[in-house]
Amino acid sequence: MRIALFSSQNYEVPFFEQAVNSYSELEISFISESLNEKTVSLCQHYDAVCVFVNDTVNAQVIDKLADYGVKTIALRCAGFNNVDIQQAKQRDIKVVRVPAYSPEAVAEHCIALMLTLSRKTHKAYNRVREDNFDLNGLLGFNIYNKTVGIIGCGKIGQALVSILNGFGANVLVYDPNIGEGPYTLVSLDILLAQSDIISLHCPLNEYTHHIIDDAAFAKMKAGVMLINTSRGALLDSKACIAALKSKRLGYLGLDVYEQESELFFKNHSEEIIQDDVFSRLVSFPNVLVTGHQGFFTKEALKQIATITCENLDAARLEKPLINQVV
């Protein structure tokens, strides 16, 4: 099976090269370009494509893939909102994903964002490097005894619950698909109203798109902290800017952004950022943005490569696809 791996990054190549060594019938070509309407022609003579979160796999791309004889789309991530699943089904292309690689990696990154925003360690680091040891402006708060609301409590949410319980936080969860656990299940409105910190962990779909909008911010406590390490479009960015300006939103930690496909995973340090919304967001002193690195640990990359190769080999052998998106 010949596989075109799009949006390839140098850091992931060794993990995939090691993983594919166990499968003599799999041959991976690493392509740095993103998959989209302009680059889909590169998929000729391949049996499968491997894509990431910011590749575009819409109906037009899928039709071309089917015309070229591609039979499998392998997502090396959990989310699949960038793939037209119905069109893939119609064109008889199997879609597989990595549903869980390292939930702890993302959960721990959430905690890193929370602590950095609260304790202002990023600002303290810069001060000390300039021999400035003044504590004014660095006052933080404890997570202990705070109410933390988790919207969506799958594997990552569950991992975050465990960590927060260790901190002694009061954990609220809104997720219609789970039962009782070491947290308090509440409605979305109660979670928004009572939480000191809110963390998003739900998938992106028609029901959750802009789940945090002007109306949601109006229900929150003044000065609330919001963390998003899930999907950028869960958050209405313009509503977020308004909430920051009004001080309803006291802290914002983002590892994802609605229009990140034009920004993240690339070096733009010598360019002028053309996205005015993003530029406004990062201009606030109480906003911390990381470039979709919540998953970025050695353990997660190894698991992603391993499961992706398992998925591809199962598709090659026409075995049952336990990680198929249906």
C-alpha positions in Angstrom: 0.0 0.0 0.0 1.4 3.4 -1.0 0.5 6.2 1.4 0.8 9.9 0.9 1.2 11.6 4.3 0.3 15.3 4.0 1.2 18.2 6.2 4.3 16.3 7.2 6.5 17.8 9.9 10.1 17.0 10.6 9.3 16.1 14.2 6.9 13.3 13.3 8.9 11.6 10.5 11.1 9.5 12.9 8.0 8.2 14.7 6.3 7.1 11.5 9.5 5.6 10.1 9.9 3.5 13.2 6.2 2.5 13.2 6.1 1.6 9.5 9.1 -0.7 9.9 6.7 -3.4 11.3 4.7 -3.4 8.1 6.6 -4.5 5.0 3.6 -3.8 2.8 3.2 -0.2 3.8 5.2 2.6 2.0 4.9 6.2 3.3 5.8 9.3 1.3 6.1 12.4 3.4 4.6 15.5 1.7 5.0 18.8 3.5 2.1 20.5 1.7 -1.4 20.4 3.1 -4.0 18.4 1.3 -6.6 20.6 -0.4 -8.2 21.2 -3.8 -4.9 22.6 -5.2 -2.6 19.7 -4.0 -5.0 16.7 -4.4 -3.3 16.0 -7.8 -0.3 14.8 -5.8 -2.4 11.8 -4.7 -2.2 10.0 -8.1 -0.7 6.5 -7.8 -1.4 6.3 -4.1 -3.7 3.8 -2.4 -4.2 5.9 0.8 -3.7 9.4 2.2 -2.8 10.3 5.8 -4.0 13.7 6.9 -3.9 16.0 10.0 -6.3 18.5 11.5 -5.8 21.4 9.1 -5.9 19.4 5.8 -9.0 20.0 3.7 -10.8 16.8 2.8 -14.1 18.2 1.4 -16.4 16.7 -1.2 -14.3 18.1 -4.1 -11.1 16.6 -2.7 -12.8 13.3 -2.0 -14.1 13.0 -5.5 -10.6 13.5 -6.9 -9.2 10.9 -4.4 -11.8 8.4 -5.6 -11.0 9.1 -9.2 -7.3 8.4 -8.5 -8.2 5.1 -6.8 -7.5 6.1 -3.2 -9.4 3.8 -0.9 -8.5 5.0 2.6 -8.2 8.3 4.4 -6.2 7.9 7.6 -6.5 10.8 10.1 -3.6 10.9 12.4 -5.7 12.7 15.0 -9.0 12.2 16.9 -11.1 14.9 15.3 -12.6 14.4 11.8 -14.6 17.6 11.2 -12.3 18.5 8.3 -13.5 15.4 6.3 -16.8 15.1 4.4 -17.7 11.7 5.9 -20.9 11.3 3.8 -19.1 12.0 0.6 -16.4 9.5 1.5 -19.0 6.9 2.2 -20.7 7.6 -1.2 -17.4 7.2 -3.0 -16.5 4.0 -1.1 -13.5 5.5 0.7 -12.9 4.3 4.3 -12.0 6.9 6.9 -10.1 5.9 10.0 -8.7 8.0 12.9 -6.7 7.8 16.1 -9.5 8.2 18.7 -7.1 8.3 21.7 -3.4 8.7 21.6 -2.5 10.4 24.9 -5.4 12.0 26.6 -3.1 12.9 29.5 -0.9 15.0 27.1 -3.7 17.4 26.3 -5.1 17.4 29.8 -1.7 18.3 31.2 -1.4 21.1 28.7 -4.7 22.4 29.9 -3.3 22.6 33.4 -0.1 24.3 32.1 -2.3 27.0 30.5 -4.4 27.4 33.7 -1.3 27.7 35.9 0.6 30.0 33.5 -2.3 32.4 33.2 -3.1 32.4 36.9 0.5 32.5 38.3 1.8 34.6 35.3 5.0 32.5 35.1 5.6 33.6 31.5 5.7 37.2 32.6 7.9 36.4 35.6 10.3 34.5 33.4 10.8 37.6 31.2 11.1 39.9 34.2 13.8 37.8 35.9 15.9 37.7 32.7 16.0 41.5 32.9 16.9 41.4 36.6 13.5 42.6 37.6 12.2 40.8 40.7 9.2 43.0 41.4 6.1 41.0 42.3 3.6 43.7 41.5 1.4 42.6 38.7 2.0 38.9 39.2 -0.7 38.2 41.8 -2.4 34.8 41.0 -5.0 32.5 42.5 -5.2 28.9 43.8 -6.9 26.2 41.7 -7.6 24.6 45.1 -11.3 25.0 46.0 -12.1 26.7 42.7 -15.0 25.5 40.6 -13.8 24.2 37.2 -16.3 23.4 34.5 -15.5 20.8 31.8 -17.7 20.9 28.7 -17.4 17.5 27.1 -15.9 14.7 29.2 -14.5 12.0 26.9 -11.0 10.5 27.4 -9.3 13.9 27.6 -11.9 15.4 29.9 -11.7 12.3 32.2 -7.9 12.7 32.4 -8.4 16.4 33.3 -10.9 15.5 36.0 -8.3 13.2 37.6 -5.7 16.0 37.7 -8.2 18.6 39.0 -9.4 16.3 41.7 -5.7 16.1 42.8 -5.6 19.9 43.0 -8.7 19.9 45.2 -10.9 21.7 42.7 -14.7 21.4 42.6 -15.3 19.8 39.2 -18.5 20.3 37.2 -19.2 18.5 34.0 -21.6 19.1 31.1 -21.8 16.1 28.8 -25.1 14.4 27.8 -23.3 11.2 26.9 -21.8 10.2 30.2 -22.9 9.0 33.6 -21.9 9.7 37.2 -18.3 9.9 38.1 -15.8 11.8 40.3 -17.4 15.1 39.3 -20.8 16.8 39.4 -23.0 16.5 36.3 -24.8 19.8 35.6 -26.6 21.6 32.8 -24.6 23.8 30.5 -26.3 26.9 32.0 -25.3 25.9 35.6 -21.8 25.2 34.5 -21.4 28.6 32.8 -22.9 30.4 35.8 -20.9 28.7 38.6 -17.5 28.0 37.1 -14.4 30.0 37.9 -12.5 28.2 35.1 -14.1 26.6 32.0 -12.3 24.1 29.8 -13.7 22.9 26.4 -13.3 19.3 25.4 -16.2 18.5 23.1 -16.0 17.6 19.5 -16.8 20.2 16.8 -20.1 19.5 15.1 -23.3 21.4 14.1 -24.5 21.4 17.8 -21.2 22.6 19.3 -20.1 25.2 16.7 -19.7 28.5 18.6 -21.0 26.9 21.8 -19.2 29.7 23.5 -20.8 32.9 22.1 -22.1 36.2 23.3 -25.0 34.5 25.1 -22.7 32.1 26.8 -20.4 34.8 28.0 -23.4 36.7 29.4 -24.1 33.7 31.7 -20.5 33.5 33.1 -19.0 35.0 36.2 -17.1 38.2 35.8 -13.4 37.4 35.4 -13.8 33.8 34.5 -10.9 31.8 32.9 -11.6 30.0 29.6 -9.4 27.3 28.2 -9.8 25.8 24.7 -7.6 22.9 23.6 -10.2 21.1 21.6 -11.3 22.8 18.3 -11.1 26.5 17.5 -14.6 26.9 16.2 -16.2 25.9 19.5 -15.4 29.5 20.4 -16.8 32.6 18.7 -13.6 34.7 18.5 -15.3 38.0 18.0 -17.5 37.3 21.1 -14.4 36.4 22.9 -12.8 39.8 22.1 -15.9 41.6 23.3 -15.9 39.6 26.6 -12.2 40.4 27.1 -12.8 44.1 26.6 -15.7 44.1 29.0 -13.6 42.1 31.5 -16.3 39.4 31.7 -13.5 37.1 30.5 -10.6 37.5 32.8 -8.2 35.0 31.4 -8.1 33.1 28.0 -5.9 30.2 27.1 -6.0 28.9 23.6 -4.2 26.0 21.9 -6.6 26.1 18.9 -8.1 28.9 16.8 -11.0 28.9 14.4 -8.8 30.0 11.4 -5.7 28.3 12.5 -5.1 26.4 9.2 -3.6 29.6 7.8 -1.3 30.1 10.8 -0.4 27.1 12.9 2.4 24.6 12.3 4.3 27.2 10.2 6.9 29.9 10.9 5.4 33.3 10.2 8.0 35.3 12.2 9.2 37.3 9.1 5.7 38.0 7.9 2.8 40.4 8.7 -0.1 38.4 10.2 -3.1 39.3 8.0 -5.7 37.8 10.4 -7.0 40.9 12.3 -9.1 38.9 14.8 -6.1 36.7 15.8 -3.9 39.8 16.1 -6.4 41.4 18.4 -6.8 38.3 20.5 -3.0 38.0 21.2 -2.7 41.7 22.0 -4.5 41.3 25.3 -2.2 40.9 28.3 -4.4 38.2 29.8 -4.4 35.9 26.7 -2.1 33.0 26.2 -1.9 31.2 22.9 0.0 28.1 22.0 0.1 26.7 18.4 -1.9 23.5 18.7 0.8 21.7 20.8 -1.5 20.2 23.4 -0.9 16.7 21.9 2.8 17.3 21.4 4.6 14.8 23.6 6.9 11.9 22.7 4.4 9.4 24.1 1.5 10.9 22.0 3.5 11.0 18.7 4.6 7.4 19.2 1.0 6.3 19.8 -0.3 8.3 16.8 2.2 6.7 14.4 1.6 3.2 15.8 -2.2 3.4 15.6 -2.2 5.1 12.2 -0.1 2.3 10.7 -2.3 -0.3 12.4 -5.3 1.3 10.8 -3.7 1.4 7.4 -2.6 -2.2 7.5 -6.0 -3.3 8.5 -7.5 -1.4 5.6 -5.0 -3.0 3.2 -5.9 -6.5 4.5 -9.6 -5.6 4.4 -9.9 -6.5 8.1 -12.5 -4.9 10.4 -11.6 -1.3 11.0 -12.0 -0.7 14.8 -11.2 3.0 14.4 -13.4 3.7 11.3 -15.4 6.9 11.3 -19.0 6.0 10.2 
